[in-house]
Amino acid sequence: MIKESLFGKSLGEIVSGDFRAATVFKEAGLDFCCGGKKSLREACIEKNIDAEDIAKSLSELKNSARPRGLNFSEWSPAFLADYIENVHHTFVLKALPDLVSYTRKIAEVHGERHTELYQVADLMSDINKELIQHLGKEEEILFPAIRNMLNKKSEKEKPLIKAVLKRMTAEHEYAGSAMDKINVLTKGYLIPGDGCNTYALTMKLLSEFEDDLHIHVHLENNILYPAAQRMAEN
């Protein structure tokens, strides 16, 4: 029998405990990054999904071996910040120029028949501006402050970390919401019958970008930021 306590756990907490749960939530359309504070029960009710089915899928994960090295919640906040910067920030900075260019290009070519592409291009342009600024603040202010607090035992970083964290979470909400809109507008990155090769490539890149953003935001919202907040308050 599935433990009742599982239904009360937040999506972010579940994924933090077993990263493989991210695949279960993705397939069910449950937001474990920006919506990671919601309990499993609350999230399933919102999406009209049977929470028992999701819980069973999560329980089945226990029967397979966990991949080594992916227990992010056990990593040092400084090490996790390094990982996020080297893996996810690098991906975002590489992907954004192409996504801005391709979404604008397919809007120009196919927009007359698929008018939603104009909005997709505008949203992608907004995401680009928002994330470039966001990543810059993390790399220049927040992440160095976390490293200094841990490695140099610097107390002066604490007020700075508290102030920056409030803004960072709100910026995640904006980027996540914009990508959700793109997903809906494109019907889950569907390629229409008259879509060209660039159209297909753009949908593929958008899907990959959304997948990476979900993991990226989860690692920050549900693991790194709370850990930094706790350090700043002690």
N, C-alpha and C positions, 0 to 999 in steps of 0.2 A: 504493500500500500504506500502511495506517495505521501511523504510527510507534509502536513498542512503548513509548516513553517516555510517551505519552499515558495508557496504562493505569496507570502508576505515579503519575500526578499526582493530588492530592487534588481532591475535588469543589469545595471552596471555592476552590482555586487556579485551577481551570478557569473557574469563574464570574467570579472576579476578573479574569481575563485577557480574557474576552468575556462580558458580562452576558447576552447572548442564550442562552447555555448554560443559564440558569436555566429557560427554557421547556422545553428538551429534558429536563432532569432532572425537572421537575414532571410532565410527561406520562408519564414512566417510573416515577414514584413514588419517585425517589431524593432523599434529604434532603441538600441542599447547605448548610444553615445549621448546625443543631446537629450534624449528622453530616458536616459539611464537611471534617473532618480525614481521613476515610477516602479511600483511593485509589479511582479509578474501577473498578479490577478488584475490590477488596474489596467495594465497595458493590453491584456487579452480582452477585457470587457470593452475598451475603446475600439479595438479592431474587430470585435465580434468573433473572436477566436476561442476555441475550447482550451482553457488553461490546462485541463487534464492531459490533453494530447501533447501540448508543449512540455509539460512536466515529465511525461513518459519518455519523450525524446531526450530530454536532459538526463534522466536517470540511466538511459541506455549508454550514455557516454562513459559511465563508470566501467563498462565491460571492455573498453578498448584502452590501449596504453596511451598515456599523455605524451605529447612531443616534448623533448627535453629543452630546457632553457627558456620556455615561454611563460613562466610563472612571474609575470611582470610585477605583481604586487609585492614580491619578495625582493625586488631589486632596490638598490639605493636610489633615492630621488635624483641624485646627480648623475648616476649611470643611466637612469631612465631618460633624463633630459638629453644626454648625449645620444642615446639611441633614437629618440624622436627627431632630433635635429639631423642626424646622419641619414636616417632612413626616410622618415615621412616628410620632413622639410625639403630634403633633396628631391623627392618625388614630386612634390607640389610645385616647386620652382621650375622643374623640368617640364611638367605637364601643362601648366597654365598658359604659356605663350601659344602652344599648339591648339589648346581648347578654345581660347579667345579667337584665334585666327580661323579655325575650322568651323566653329558655330556661326561666325559672321559670314563665312563663304557659302555655307549651305543655305543660310537665310537668303542671301542674295540670289542664289541659283534656284532654290526650291520654295522660297517664301510665298510666292503667288499661289501655289497649290497647298502649301502647308504653313499657314500664317503663324502658327505657334512658334515657328523657328525664329521669328523676330524677337519674341519674348525670351526664348532660350538664349539667344546671343546677348541680349541686354543683361540677363541674369548672370551669365558667365562673366561678362565684363565687370559687373559689380562684385562678384565673388573674387575675381582677380585682384581688384583694388583692395578689398577688405583683407584678404589673406596675406597679400604682400606686406601690408602694414602690420598685421597681426604677427606674422612670423618674425618680422624685424624687431618688434617689441620683446618677443620671447628670447630671441638670440642676443639682443643687445642689453636687455634689462633683467627679465625674469630668470632665465637660465643661469646667467652669471651670478645673480644674487643667491640662487639656490646653492650653487657650487661654493660660493664664498662662505655661506652660512655653515655648510657641512665641512668643507676642507680647511677653512681658516677660522672657524668658530666665531664668525663675525655677527655680533648682535645688532649692528646698525642696519642690517639688511631686512630685519623683521617688519618694520612699518612699511617699507617699500613693497615687500612681497604681498602683504595684506591688501594694499591699495591696488596693485596691478592685477591681482587675481580676480577682483570684482569685475573689472573691465573685460578680461580675457574670456570669461565664461559667457558673457553677453555676446561677444563677437563670434563665439562658436555657434551660438543659437542662430545668429543671422546666416552664417554660411550653411549650416545644416538645413535651415528652413528653405533657403534658396535652391539647394540641391534637391530637396524634396519636391519643390515646384517643377524643376526641370524633369524629374522622374515622371511626375504626373502628366506634364505637357507632352512628353515624348512617348507616353503609354509604356513606361518601363524600357525606354531606349529601343523601341520597335523600329525596324527599318521598313518603310513602305515599299510597295512594288515598284515605284518609279525612282527609288533611291539609288544614287550613284555610288561608286566606290568610296568617295570622300564622305558621303552621308553615312555609309556603313562604318567607316573608320571612326568617324566622330561619335557615333553612338557607342561603339566599343570603348573608346577613350573616356567618354562620360561615365559609363558604367564602372570602369576600373577606377576612375577618380573618386566616384562616390564610395566604392568599397574601401579605398584607402582612407578617405576622410572619416568614415565611420570608426575605423580602428584608431586612427590618429586622435580624433576627439575623445574616444573612449579612454585611451591611455592618459590623456591630460585631465579630462573632467572627472573621471572616476578613480584615478590612481595618483597621478603626479600632483595635481592641484590640491586634493585633500591632504596628501602627505606634506606638501609645502606649507599649507595652512596650519597643520598641527605643529610643525616645527616653529613657525612664526609666532604661535600662541604660547609656546612653552618657554 
